[in-house]
Amino acid sequence: MPPNKQLLRFKLCDETLQSIEDASNRTHISKSEIFRLALTSALPQAQTLDLTSKKSIGATRYCNVYVEPSTYQQIQHLAESTPTAKPGSVARGLIEYSVATNTFLPNSQ
């Protein structure tokens, strides 16, 4: 485990993961870094998103990323304040929002 980082586990659908892999190949930025960028770019909009846990959305690909403790705490707080949400479903929602709106890379905003 990297020092001062917390592990965040979540599932993504194939389409979202493919978009992230394509961006990683195109920009030479690691997938883990893209996950972190997507999370931090979507966090300001988190209060306006539906981050409840949905079982049948097709998210089947497990992903892991180490994030800053402050990012993890924000995600955990969102999960605690949303009925049925878990940190993984909140992370998935934030990443999918960021990919769908194409705001996960710094120059795409």
Contacts in CASP RR format, 6 or more apart in sequence:
PFRMAT RR
TARGET T0000
AUTHOR 0000-0000-0000
METHOD contacts of the structure
MODEL  1
MPPNKQLLRFKLCDETLQSIEDASNRTHISKSEIFRLALTSALPQAQTLD
LTSKKSIGATRYCNVYVEPSTYQQIQHLAESTPTAKPGSVARGLIEYSVA
TNTFLPNSQ
1 7 0 8 1.000
1 66 0 8 1.000
2 66 0 8 1.000
4 68 0 8 1.000
4 69 0 8 1.000
5 66 0 8 1.000
5 67 0 8 1.000
5 68 0 8 1.000
5 69 0 8 1.000
6 66 0 8 1.000
6 67 0 8 1.000
6 68 0 8 1.000
6 69 0 8 1.000
6 72 0 8 1.000
7 64 0 8 1.000
7 65 0 8 1.000
7 66 0 8 1.000
8 64 0 8 1.000
8 65 0 8 1.000
8 66 0 8 1.000
8 67 0 8 1.000
8 72 0 8 1.000
8 75 0 8 1.000
8 87 0 8 1.000
8 88 0 8 1.000
8 91 0 8 1.000
9 62 0 8 1.000
9 63 0 8 1.000
9 64 0 8 1.000
9 88 0 8 1.000
10 59 0 8 1.000
10 62 0 8 1.000
10 63 0 8 1.000
10 87 0 8 1.000
10 88 0 8 1.000
10 89 0 8 1.000
10 91 0 8 1.000
10 92 0 8 1.000
10 95 0 8 1.000
11 59 0 8 1.000
11 60 0 8 1.000
11 61 0 8 1.000
11 62 0 8 1.000
11 63 0 8 1.000
11 88 0 8 1.000
11 92 0 8 1.000
12 20 0 8 1.000
12 59 0 8 1.000
12 61 0 8 1.000
12 63 0 8 1.000
12 92 0 8 1.000
12 95 0 8 1.000
12 96 0 8 1.000
13 57 0 8 1.000
13 58 0 8 1.000
13 59 0 8 1.000
13 60 0 8 1.000
13 61 0 8 1.000
13 96 0 8 1.000
14 60 0 8 1.000
14 61 0 8 1.000
16 95 0 8 1.000
16 96 0 8 1.000
16 99 0 8 1.000
17 61 0 8 1.000
17 63 0 8 1.000
19 99 0 8 1.000
20 31 0 8 1.000
20 34 0 8 1.000
20 35 0 8 1.000
20 38 0 8 1.000
20 95 0 8 1.000
20 99 0 8 1.000
20 104 0 8 1.000
21 31 0 8 1.000
23 29 0 8 1.000
23 34 0 8 1.000
23 104 0 8 1.000
23 105 0 8 1.000
24 30 0 8 1.000
24 31 0 8 1.000
24 34 0 8 1.000
27 105 0 8 1.000
29 37 0 8 1.000
29 105 0 8 1.000
32 65 0 8 1.000
32 66 0 8 1.000
34 104 0 8 1.000
34 105 0 8 1.000
35 63 0 8 1.000
35 65 0 8 1.000
35 95 0 8 1.000
36 65 0 8 1.000
36 67 0 8 1.000
36 71 0 8 1.000
37 98 0 8 1.000
37 104 0 8 1.000
37 105 0 8 1.000
37 106 0 8 1.000
38 94 0 8 1.000
38 95 0 8 1.000
38 98 0 8 1.000
38 99 0 8 1.000
38 104 0 8 1.000
39 67 0 8 1.000
39 71 0 8 1.000
39 75 0 8 1.000
39 91 0 8 1.000
39 94 0 8 1.000
39 95 0 8 1.000
39 98 0 8 1.000
40 71 0 8 1.000
41 98 0 8 1.000
41 103 0 8 1.000
41 104 0 8 1.000
41 109 0 8 1.000
42 49 0 8 1.000
42 93 0 8 1.000
42 94 0 8 1.000
42 95 0 8 1.000
42 97 0 8 1.000
42 98 0 8 1.000
42 103 0 8 1.000
42 104 0 8 1.000
43 71 0 8 1.000
43 74 0 8 1.000
43 75 0 8 1.000
43 94 0 8 1.000
45 97 0 8 1.000
46 74 0 8 1.000
46 78 0 8 1.000
46 90 0 8 1.000
46 94 0 8 1.000
49 93 0 8 1.000
49 94 0 8 1.000
49 97 0 8 1.000
51 78 0 8 1.000
51 79 0 8 1.000
51 82 0 8 1.000
51 85 0 8 1.000
51 89 0 8 1.000
51 90 0 8 1.000
51 93 0 8 1.000
51 94 0 8 1.000
52 82 0 8 1.000
52 83 0 8 1.000
52 84 0 8 1.000
52 85 0 8 1.000
52 89 0 8 1.000
53 84 0 8 1.000
53 85 0 8 1.000
53 86 0 8 1.000
53 89 0 8 1.000
54 89 0 8 1.000
59 92 0 8 1.000
67 75 0 8 1.000
72 87 0 8 1.000
75 87 0 8 1.000
75 88 0 8 1.000
75 90 0 8 1.000
75 91 0 8 1.000
75 94 0 8 1.000
76 87 0 8 1.000
78 85 0 8 1.000
78 90 0 8 1.000
79 85 0 8 1.000
79 86 0 8 1.000
79 87 0 8 1.000
79 88 0 8 1.000
79 89 0 8 1.000
79 90 0 8 1.000
82 90 0 8 1.000
95 104 0 8 1.000
98 104 0 8 1.000
102 108 0 8 1.000
103 109 0 8 1.000
END
